[in-house]
Amino acid sequence: MRIAIIGGGISGLVAAYRLRQGLGADADIVVLEQRDRVGGVLRTGELAGEPLDLGAEAFVGRRPEVLELMTELGIADQLVRPAGKRPLVWAQGAAHPLPGRTLMGVPSEAESLRGLVDDATLAKVAAEPQRPFAWTPGADTDVHSLVADRFGPQVVERSVDPLLGGVYAGTSASIGVRAALPTLAAALDRGAASLTAAVREALPPPSTAPVFGGLRDGYGALLAALTAAADARVVTTMAATRLAAAPAGWVVDPLGLVDAVVVATPAPVAARLLHYVAPVAAAAAAGIELSSSALVAMALPATTDLPDNSGILVATGEPLRAKAFTLSSRKWPHLGAREVALVRASFGRFGDEAPLAWSDTELVAAAVADLATVTGADITPIDTVVQRWPGGLPQYAPGHIDRIATIESAVAPLAGLAVAGAYLHGVGVPACVASGTAAAEHILDR
């Protein structure tokens, strides 16, 4: 068997690993990656002489996929948990506690927003259950339209947008309710009498279990273990240029004839590759847009007076260039033990790719100035690293669920072809691990 994995991100590497498990040592598994490294938007760099993640830095602990994979690969001892500190929200020129008991920032009651929004908005949120409410089961809309109508624009700008910006590098206007907040959509479909009631029904039960997990040495440790276990031929700086059906398999240019192929690329690349072999799937994938971002990681003197919080999210409309700060040394105890204070500044939202065009010097200067503004501290970096992520995250727009169903139903009848990636069923690392596993199982089943 000769199998091509197009795309060396976490989804593609997991697919390669699962195929190795299923097919044994004799299978020829080739991973084609157009970058000069594997990992996709997961990358562990070096700052002040030690490893630090420059892409995703955590995974949702309630999902089992990453923990199970780490255990399989023998790196369970890499698991670290955050300190449990809460983030702040910077709005109207001041820092506020992030509201509690929300669903991705959508509140379950008015009181949690006190101080973050004005009195008129508080009254609107409190009175929302008494206002007439209509929802058509199966409907979808962008998060902004729903929440602004029921709770007011301040709730969107100061509570919802900061959280969605962190997950999708987008805004509530570019993200659909059904894809991003499935439990909320389900509660609405079941006939919730108001948005408030739907949020309360959709919230997970209170738990003391850690929400997130991470890796002590960064995601690079997972990528290295996964690549070794997959034992695939990894070809970097080589893009797949064409995918075509053959009498006995598939032709992947420039690789040649293979028995099966997993397309584990971003949606626009998948659309190009599937254009002739699955045109309906290609058309659906082409409709998925991407958001770009940039990150500045800074090592500061350990004495820098940073807030005792996990991070600072920035509300929409603030006169700052950064959209969020992760106070890594406060958030992660293992990073707090280092001799420097570590902070990550994030830039860029969907529709605004300007920060990617800034020079490293400009990005660092913006990060330093904005961090000084939101903390009131003297920010003097000892070391900095800049990482750009062009087209890093797909936007789960309204209609996304139907679009993905179209892609998967169009590909399903094609023996020896599967798709995987962050654009399918979630942008988080656990969802990508599940996507790679499902793609491998599809190949093995056929």
Kinemage of the C-alpha trace (Angstrom):
@kinemage 1
@onewidth
@group {chain A} dominant
@subgroup {mainchain}
@vectorlist {calphas} color= white
{ca met a 1} P 0.000 0.000 0.000
{ca arg a 2} L 1.152 3.489 -0.851
{ca ile a 3} L -0.789 6.313 0.769
{ca ala a 4} L -0.337 10.063 0.394
{ca ile a 5} L -1.180 12.489 3.162
{ca ile a 6} L -1.430 15.975 1.686
{ca gly a 7} L -0.733 18.391 4.514
{ca gly a 8} L 1.571 17.910 7.485
{ca gly a 9} L -0.451 19.709 10.142
{ca ile a 10} L -1.726 17.933 13.232
{ca ser a 11} L -4.693 16.441 11.310
{ca gly a 12} L -2.439 14.992 8.610
{ca leu a 13} L 0.113 13.643 11.062
{ca val a 14} L -2.587 11.943 13.128
{ca ala a 15} L -4.009 10.394 9.943
{ca ala a 16} L -0.536 9.100 9.052
{ca tyr a 17} L -0.094 7.659 12.549
{ca arg a 18} L -3.495 5.928 12.557
{ca leu a 19} L -2.841 4.503 9.092
{ca arg a 20} L 0.490 3.167 10.280
{ca gln a 21} L -1.292 1.485 13.168
{ca gly a 22} L -3.871 -0.026 10.826
{ca leu a 23} L -1.639 -1.065 7.927
{ca gly a 24} L 1.568 -2.068 9.664
{ca ala a 25} L 5.224 -1.464 8.911
{ca asp a 26} L 5.116 -2.371 5.211
{ca ala a 27} L 2.810 0.441 4.121
{ca asp a 28} L 4.498 3.312 2.298
{ca ile a 29} L 2.975 6.435 3.874
{ca val a 30} L 4.123 9.751 2.421
{ca val a 31} L 3.346 13.138 3.970
{ca leu a 32} L 3.556 16.091 1.561
{ca glu a 33} L 3.939 19.471 3.267
{ca gln a 34} L 4.438 22.749 1.425
{ca arg a 35} L 6.053 24.432 4.440
{ca asp a 36} L 9.596 23.679 5.522
{ca arg a 37} L 8.339 21.931 8.675
{ca val a 38} L 5.401 19.858 9.881
{ca gly a 39} L 2.854 21.001 12.439
{ca gly a 40} L 0.804 23.533 10.487
{ca val a 41} L -0.303 26.276 12.860
{ca leu a 42} L 1.258 24.436 15.789
{ca arg a 43} L 4.792 25.606 16.319
{ca thr a 44} L 7.081 25.638 19.331
{ca gly a 45} L 9.783 28.265 19.052
{ca glu a 46} L 12.445 29.475 21.428
{ca leu a 47} L 12.303 32.564 23.619
{ca ala a 48} L 14.984 33.534 26.102
{ca gly a 49} L 16.655 30.196 25.504
{ca glu a 50} L 13.650 27.976 26.298
{ca pro a 51} L 10.712 26.527 24.334
{ca leu a 52} L 7.466 28.466 23.952
{ca asp a 53} L 4.451 27.790 21.753
{ca leu a 54} L 3.953 30.422 19.052
{ca gly a 55} L 0.625 29.056 17.799
{ca ala a 56} L -1.961 27.226 19.860
{ca glu a 57} L -0.755 26.806 23.433
{ca ala a 58} L -3.581 24.815 25.036
{ca phe a 59} L -6.317 22.281 24.369
{ca val a 60} L -9.771 21.839 25.857
{ca gly a 61} L -9.395 19.315 28.650
{ca arg a 62} L -12.995 18.124 28.550
{ca arg a 63} L -12.323 16.411 25.217
{ca pro a 64} L -10.293 13.188 25.464
{ca glu a 65} L -8.473 13.088 22.122
{ca val a 66} L -5.219 14.861 22.981
{ca leu a 67} L -4.799 13.220 26.380
{ca glu a 68} L -5.414 9.788 24.872
{ca leu a 69} L -2.949 10.482 22.064
{ca met a 70} L -0.277 11.676 24.494
{ca thr a 71} L -0.722 8.492 26.520
{ca glu a 72} L -0.457 6.313 23.394
{ca leu a 73} L 2.729 8.093 22.372
{ca gly a 74} L 4.305 7.735 25.815
{ca ile a 75} L 4.429 11.459 26.583
{ca ala a 76} L 1.659 11.708 29.175
{ca asp a 77} L 4.224 13.186 31.558
{ca gln a 78} L 4.241 16.296 29.327
{ca leu a 79} L 0.741 17.237 30.518
{ca val a 80} L 0.516 20.551 32.379
{ca arg a 81} L -2.506 22.420 33.674
{ca pro a 82} L -3.079 26.177 33.949
{ca ala a 83} L -3.112 27.964 37.302
{ca gly a 84} L -6.844 28.623 37.109
{ca lys a 85} L -6.578 32.408 36.986
{ca arg a 86} L -9.263 34.381 35.133
{ca pro a 87} L -8.628 36.791 32.252
{ca leu a 88} L -9.495 40.476 32.162
{ca val a 89} L -11.343 42.396 29.453
{ca trp a 90} L -10.038 45.808 28.390
{ca ala a 91} L -13.034 47.985 27.509
{ca gln a 92} L -13.636 51.730 27.600
{ca gly a 93} L -10.021 52.300 28.625
{ca ala a 94} L -10.119 50.107 31.740
{ca ala a 95} L -9.645 46.480 32.770
{ca his a 96} L -12.673 44.484 33.911
{ca pro a 97} L -13.085 40.895 35.114
{ca leu a 98} L -14.264 38.561 32.365
{ca pro a 99} L -17.963 37.872 33.040
{ca gly a 100} L -18.668 34.500 34.619
{ca arg a 101} L -21.211 31.852 33.607
{ca thr a 102} L -21.286 32.814 29.946
{ca leu a 103} L -21.338 30.687 26.817
{ca met a 104} L -18.446 32.042 24.736
{ca gly a 105} L -19.223 35.436 26.271
{ca val a 106} L -23.010 35.213 25.804
{ca pro a 107} L -24.350 35.911 29.316
{ca ser a 108} L -26.766 33.793 31.327
{ca glu a 109} L -27.740 36.725 33.547
{ca ala a 110} L -27.264 40.484 33.656
{ca glu a 111} L -25.393 40.834 36.933
{ca ser a 112} L -22.206 39.201 35.593
{ca leu a 113} L -21.870 42.141 33.185
{ca arg a 114} L -22.048 44.869 35.825
{ca gly a 115} L -19.209 47.340 35.339
{ca leu a 116} L -18.453 46.071 31.849
{ca val a 117} L -21.565 47.505 30.154
{ca asp a 118} L -23.747 50.527 30.892
{ca asp a 119} L -26.952 50.527 32.939
{ca ala a 120} L -29.197 50.603 29.879
{ca thr a 121} L -27.559 47.426 28.572
{ca leu a 122} L -27.847 45.759 31.973
{ca ala a 123} L -31.557 46.535 31.971
{ca lys a 124} L -31.932 45.179 28.420
{ca val a 125} L -30.228 41.913 29.380
{ca ala a 126} L -32.280 41.561 32.570
{ca ala a 127} L -35.545 42.155 30.694
{ca glu a 128} L -34.723 39.913 27.733
{ca pro a 129} L -36.765 36.908 28.969
{ca gln a 130} L -39.902 39.084 28.956
{ca arg a 131} L -39.495 40.234 25.342
{ca pro a 132} L -41.186 38.252 22.538
{ca phe a 133} L -38.745 35.780 21.021
{ca ala a 134} L -38.927 33.730 17.828
{ca trp a 135} L -36.521 31.088 16.545
{ca thr a 136} L -37.058 28.696 13.665
{ca pro a 137} L -35.650 25.239 14.466
{ca gly a 138} L -32.717 24.488 12.173
{ca ala a 139} L -32.107 28.168 11.454
{ca asp a 140} L -28.675 29.751 11.560
{ca thr a 141} L -27.430 33.298 11.851
{ca asp a 142} L -24.234 35.039 12.817
{ca val a 143} L -23.614 35.399 16.540
{ca his a 144} L -23.568 39.200 16.338
{ca ser a 145} L -27.062 39.486 14.887
{ca leu a 146} L -28.615 37.252 17.541
{ca val a 147} L -26.819 38.623 20.599
{ca ala a 148} L -26.911 42.308 19.635
{ca asp a 149} L -30.642 42.110 18.992
{ca arg a 150} L -31.428 40.447 22.309
{ca phe a 151} L -28.756 41.904 24.620
{ca gly a 152} L -27.394 44.975 22.848
{ca pro a 153} L -24.171 45.765 20.953
{ca gln a 154} L -22.097 46.384 24.092
{ca val a 155} L -22.468 42.737 25.116
{ca val a 156} L -21.188 41.677 21.713
{ca glu a 157} L -18.257 44.088 21.636
{ca arg a 158} L -17.107 43.671 25.235
{ca ser a 159} L -17.964 40.073 26.138
{ca val a 160} L -18.547 37.954 23.021
{ca asp a 161} L -16.090 39.343 20.452
{ca pro a 162} L -13.023 39.095 22.724
{ca leu a 163} L -13.614 35.372 23.273
{ca leu a 164} L -14.535 34.516 19.684
{ca gly a 165} L -11.498 36.476 18.529
{ca gly a 166} L -9.287 34.178 20.566
{ca val a 167} L -10.802 30.960 19.230
{ca tyr a 168} L -11.379 31.829 15.565
{ca ala a 169} L -9.358 35.026 15.009
{ca gly a 170} L -12.714 36.344 13.843
{ca thr a 171} L -15.603 38.384 15.172
{ca ser a 172} L -19.170 37.555 16.084
{ca ala a 173} L -20.242 38.909 12.689
{ca ser a 174} L -18.168 36.283 10.845
{ca ile a 175} L -19.118 33.286 13.011
{ca gly a 176} L -22.359 31.306 12.886
{ca val a 177} L -24.362 30.325 15.951
{ca arg a 178} L -24.894 26.720 14.895
{ca ala a 179} L -21.225 25.921 14.231
{ca ala a 180} L -19.596 27.893 17.060
{ca leu a 181} L -22.252 27.416 19.756
{ca pro a 182} L -23.899 24.066 18.984
{ca thr a 183} L -25.356 23.568 22.457
{ca leu a 184} L -26.990 26.993 22.241
{ca ala a 185} L -28.434 26.206 18.812
{ca ala a 186} L -29.759 22.915 20.175
{ca ala a 187} L -31.441 24.685 23.103
{ca leu a 188} L -33.011 27.191 20.719
{ca asp a 189} L -34.210 24.362 18.468
{ca arg a 190} L -35.846 22.691 21.460
{ca gly a 191} L -38.002 25.758 21.972
{ca ala a 192} L -36.225 27.896 24.591
{ca ala a 193} L -38.489 30.806 25.454
{ca ser a 194} L -35.673 33.383 25.327
{ca leu a 195} L -31.972 33.696 24.592
{ca thr a 196} L -31.317 33.884 28.332
{ca ala a 197} L -33.143 30.587 28.854
{ca ala a 198} L -31.267 28.978 25.964
{ca val a 199} L -27.873 30.036 27.357
{ca arg a 200} L -28.715 28.680 30.807
{ca glu a 201} L -29.802 25.391 29.275
{ca ala a 202} L -26.687 25.190 27.078
{ca leu a 203} L -24.117 25.919 29.782
{ca pro a 204} L -22.133 22.899 30.967
{ca pro a 205} L -22.681 21.962 34.631
{ca pro a 206} L -20.285 23.605 37.093
{ca ser a 207} L -17.073 21.650 37.492
{ca thr a 208} L -13.781 21.996 39.334
{ca ala a 209} L -11.950 20.026 36.633
{ca pro a 210} L -9.340 22.008 34.685
{ca val a 211} L -10.808 23.462 31.495
{ca phe a 212} L -7.519 23.406 29.578
{ca gly a 213} L -4.334 21.419 29.301
{ca gly a 214} L -0.986 22.036 27.661
{ca leu a 215} L 2.418 20.444 27.106
{ca arg a 216} L 5.384 21.267 29.312
{ca asp a 217} L 7.787 21.563 26.367
{ca gly a 218} L 5.162 22.875 23.958
{ca tyr a 219} L 3.328 21.257 21.074
{ca gly a 220} L 6.693 20.498 19.481
{ca ala a 221} L 6.965 17.544 21.858
{ca leu a 222} L 3.683 16.112 20.567
{ca leu a 223} L 4.618 16.717 16.926
{ca ala a 224} L 7.985 15.001 17.363
{ca ala a 225} L 6.477 11.947 19.062
{ca leu a 226} L 3.674 11.738 16.496
{ca thr a 227} L 6.043 12.008 13.530
{ca ala a 228} L 8.268 9.287 14.947
{ca ala a 229} L 5.347 6.940 15.637
{ca ala a 230} L 3.839 7.500 12.185
{ca asp a 231} L 7.159 6.476 10.615
{ca ala a 232} L 6.111 8.129 7.371
{ca arg a 233} L 8.252 9.619 4.629
{ca val a 234} L 7.868 13.340 5.302
{ca val a 235} L 8.570 15.531 2.282
{ca thr a 236} L 8.638 19.244 3.149
{ca thr a 237} L 8.725 22.307 0.860
{ca met a 238} L 6.653 20.347 -1.627
{ca ala a 239} L 3.034 21.143 -2.431
{ca ala a 240} L 0.593 18.765 -4.070
{ca thr a 241} L -0.393 20.415 -7.341
{ca arg a 242} L -3.009 18.005 -8.708
{ca leu a 243} L -5.249 15.171 -7.586
{ca ala a 244} L -6.800 12.868 -10.187
{ca ala a 245} L -8.556 9.510 -10.193
{ca ala a 246} L -6.707 6.525 -11.670
{ca pro a 247} L -7.931 3.011 -12.553
{ca ala a 248} L -6.137 1.580 -9.516
{ca gly a 249} L -6.074 4.461 -7.085
{ca trp a 250} L -5.168 8.129 -7.317
{ca val a 251} L -2.548 10.300 -8.948
{ca val a 252} L -1.035 12.970 -6.721
{ca asp a 253} L 1.333 15.313 -8.515
{ca pro a 254} L 4.289 15.451 -8.067
{ca leu a 255} L 4.256 12.198 -6.079
{ca gly a 256} L 2.648 9.903 -8.645
{ca leu a 257} L 0.303 6.915 -8.261
{ca val a 258} L -0.973 6.028 -4.777
{ca asp a 259} L -3.593 3.621 -3.471
{ca ala a 260} L -5.261 6.182 -1.207
{ca val a 261} L -4.987 9.833 -0.264
{ca val a 262} L -5.951 11.998 2.695
{ca val a 263} L -6.419 15.689 1.884
{ca ala a 264} L -5.508 17.385 5.173
{ca thr a 265} L -5.054 20.946 3.981
{ca pro a 266} L -6.781 24.284 4.638
{ca ala a 267} L -10.155 24.599 2.900
{ca pro a 268} L -9.018 26.716 -0.091
{ca val a 269} L -6.255 24.214 -0.914
{ca ala a 270} L -8.669 21.311 -0.529
{ca ala a 271} L -11.046 23.098 -2.902
{ca arg a 272} L -8.357 23.318 -5.588
{ca leu a 273} L -7.300 19.683 -5.206
{ca leu a 274} L -10.869 18.358 -5.212
{ca his a 275} L -11.961 20.474 -8.174
{ca tyr a 276} L -12.011 17.649 -10.734
{ca val a 277} L -12.510 14.565 -8.544
{ca ala a 278} L -15.276 15.956 -6.286
{ca pro a 279} L -16.549 19.237 -7.762
{ca val a 280} L -19.498 19.554 -5.369
{ca ala a 281} L -17.183 19.175 -2.384
{ca ala a 282} L -14.713 21.602 -3.932
{ca ala a 283} L -17.365 24.264 -4.404
{ca ala a 284} L -18.455 23.950 -0.773
{ca ala a 285} L -14.874 24.089 0.521
{ca ala a 286} L -14.166 27.163 -1.600
{ca gly a 287} L -16.821 29.028 0.349
{ca ile a 288} L -14.923 28.720 3.628
{ca glu a 289} L -12.908 31.864 4.329
{ca leu a 290} L -9.736 32.126 6.395
{ca ser a 291} L -8.538 34.609 8.969
{ca ser a 292} L -4.934 35.713 9.428
{ca ser a 293} L -3.129 36.739 12.586
{ca ala a 294} L 0.266 37.572 14.019
{ca leu a 295} L 1.809 36.911 17.412
{ca val a 296} L 4.556 38.659 19.338
{ca ala a 297} L 6.074 36.668 22.197
{ca met a 298} L 8.002 38.712 24.745
{ca ala a 299} L 10.341 37.791 27.577
{ca leu a 300} L 10.304 40.534 30.210
{ca pro a 301} L 12.204 41.006 33.453
{ca ala a 302} L 10.676 38.806 36.141
{ca thr a 303} L 9.995 41.908 38.229
{ca thr a 304} L 7.618 43.386 35.604
{ca asp a 305} L 4.395 44.375 37.373
{ca leu a 306} L 1.863 42.298 35.457
{ca pro a 307} L -1.691 41.634 36.682
{ca asp a 308} L -2.306 38.349 38.472
{ca asn a 309} L -4.549 37.116 35.663
{ca ser a 310} L -4.251 34.614 32.836
{ca gly a 311} L -4.582 37.250 30.126
{ca ile a 312} L -6.172 40.449 28.900
{ca leu a 313} L -8.739 40.376 26.097
{ca val a 314} L -9.450 43.559 24.159
{ca ala a 315} L -13.017 44.626 23.363
{ca thr a 316} L -14.002 45.576 19.825
{ca gly a 317} L -13.582 49.266 19.070
{ca glu a 318} L -10.785 50.010 21.528
{ca pro a 319} L -7.947 52.260 20.267
{ca leu a 320} L -5.383 49.442 20.600
{ca arg a 321} L -3.734 47.393 17.899
{ca ala a 322} L -3.435 44.105 19.817
{ca lys a 323} L -6.584 42.019 20.248
{ca ala a 324} L -5.387 40.014 23.263
{ca phe a 325} L -2.505 39.298 25.614
{ca thr a 326} L -1.722 35.943 27.187
{ca leu a 327} L 0.143 36.462 30.459
{ca ser a 328} L 1.860 33.116 30.039
{ca ser a 329} L 3.888 33.234 33.249
{ca arg a 330} L 0.710 33.886 35.235
{ca lys a 331} L -1.403 31.378 33.311
{ca trp a 332} L 0.960 28.399 33.379
{ca pro a 333} L 2.830 27.480 36.601
{ca his a 334} L 5.607 25.708 34.693
{ca leu a 335} L 6.284 28.908 32.730
{ca gly a 336} L 5.989 31.017 35.868
{ca ala a 337} L 8.957 29.096 37.277
{ca arg a 338} L 11.278 30.530 34.604
{ca glu a 339} L 13.564 33.466 35.299
{ca val a 340} L 11.673 35.811 32.984
{ca ala a 341} L 8.051 36.897 32.613
{ca leu a 342} L 6.490 35.623 29.389
{ca val a 343} L 3.706 37.413 27.486
{ca arg a 344} L 2.136 36.685 24.090
{ca ala a 345} L 0.456 39.542 22.195
{ca ser a 346} L -2.004 38.637 19.424
{ca phe a 347} L -2.901 40.769 16.396
{ca gly a 348} L -5.362 40.423 13.542
{ca arg a 349} L -9.036 39.632 13.106
{ca phe a 350} L -11.029 38.376 10.155
{ca gly a 351} L -11.165 41.082 7.508
{ca asp a 352} L -8.140 42.938 8.908
{ca glu a 353} L -4.850 41.518 7.690
{ca ala a 354} L -2.938 44.779 8.084
{ca pro a 355} L -0.798 43.532 11.014
{ca leu a 356} L 0.719 40.841 8.804
{ca ala a 357} L 2.181 43.562 6.601
{ca trp a 358} L 3.875 45.322 9.502
{ca ser a 359} L 7.575 44.737 10.022
{ca asp a 360} L 8.795 42.777 13.036
{ca thr a 361} L 9.942 46.051 14.562
{ca glu a 362} L 6.496 47.593 14.132
{ca leu a 363} L 4.736 44.575 15.602
{ca val a 364} L 7.011 44.484 18.633
{ca ala a 365} L 6.606 48.226 19.179
{ca ala a 366} L 2.810 47.875 19.021
{ca ala a 367} L 2.884 44.961 21.454
{ca val a 368} L 5.058 46.851 23.930
{ca ala a 369} L 2.984 50.034 23.760
{ca asp a 370} L -0.382 48.282 24.057
{ca leu a 371} L 0.779 46.039 26.896
{ca ala a 372} L 2.026 49.104 28.749
{ca thr a 373} L -1.380 50.729 28.246
{ca val a 374} L -3.435 47.826 29.597
{ca thr a 375} L -1.128 47.012 32.524
{ca gly a 376} L 0.308 50.401 33.467
{ca ala a 377} L 3.677 48.657 33.777
{ca asp a 378} L 7.061 49.520 32.322
{ca ile a 379} L 7.477 47.039 29.455
{ca thr a 380} L 11.106 46.456 28.484
{ca pro a 381} L 11.557 43.180 26.581
{ca ile a 382} L 14.678 41.114 27.059
{ca asp a 383} L 13.877 38.976 24.027
{ca thr a 384} L 11.094 38.843 21.422
{ca val a 385} L 9.865 36.496 18.695
{ca val a 386} L 7.385 37.349 15.923
{ca gln a 387} L 5.219 34.697 14.273
{ca arg a 388} L 2.790 35.380 11.425
{ca trp a 389} L -0.103 33.069 10.603
{ca pro a 390} L -1.498 33.969 7.137
{ca gly a 391} L -4.778 32.140 6.602
{ca gly a 392} L -4.306 30.395 9.906
{ca leu a 393} L -7.905 29.791 10.974
{ca pro a 394} L -11.123 28.978 9.070
{ca gln a 395} L -14.219 31.038 9.755
{ca tyr a 396} L -17.227 29.005 10.854
{ca ala a 397} L -19.763 31.245 9.146
{ca pro a 398} L -23.550 30.749 9.156
{ca gly a 399} L -24.379 27.640 7.142
{ca his a 400} L -21.036 26.000 7.989
{ca ile a 401} L -22.603 22.761 9.221
{ca asp a 402} L -24.481 22.302 5.953
{ca arg a 403} L -21.377 23.167 3.945
{ca ile a 404} L -19.345 20.485 5.736
{ca ala a 405} L -22.119 17.935 5.307
{ca thr a 406} L -21.995 18.644 1.561
{ca ile a 407} L -18.232 18.126 1.462
{ca glu a 408} L -18.295 14.881 3.395
{ca ser a 409} L -21.254 13.386 1.532
{ca ala a 410} L -19.601 14.184 -1.808
{ca val a 411} L -16.298 12.585 -0.781
{ca ala a 412} L -17.748 9.554 1.026
{ca pro a 413} L -18.446 7.418 -2.093
{ca leu a 414} L -14.898 7.870 -3.411
{ca ala a 415} L -12.910 4.826 -2.312
{ca gly a 416} L -9.466 5.647 -1.022
{ca leu a 417} L -10.091 9.386 -0.571
{ca ala a 418} L -10.696 11.202 2.718
{ca val a 419} L -10.534 14.769 3.978
{ca ala a 420} L -9.342 16.128 7.318
{ca gly a 421} L -8.578 19.485 8.851
{ca ala a 422} L -9.555 22.330 11.136
{ca tyr a 423} L -12.262 23.582 8.779
{ca leu a 424} L -14.437 20.496 9.269
{ca his a 425} L -15.586 19.968 12.846
{ca gly a 426} L -13.601 22.356 15.036
{ca val a 427} L -10.476 24.477 15.068
{ca gly a 428} L -9.161 23.169 18.394
{ca val a 429} L -6.397 20.577 18.554
{ca pro a 430} L -8.689 17.827 19.959
{ca ala a 431} L -11.074 18.335 17.027
{ca cys a 432} L -8.159 18.134 14.583
{ca val a 433} L -6.932 14.908 16.201
{ca ala a 434} L -10.453 13.499 15.818
{ca ser a 435} L -10.542 14.656 12.192
{ca gly a 436} L -7.267 12.903 11.338
{ca thr a 437} L -8.433 9.745 13.074
{ca ala a 438} L -11.753 9.750 11.204
{ca ala a 439} L -9.987 10.224 7.853
{ca ala a 440} L -7.683 7.270 8.533
{ca glu a 441} L -10.621 5.108 9.578
{ca his a 442} L -12.427 6.002 6.354
{ca ile a 443} L -9.430 4.815 4.327
{ca leu a 444} L -9.010 1.644 6.388
{ca asp a 445} L -12.717 0.766 6.196
{ca arg a 446} L -12.673 0.947 2.393
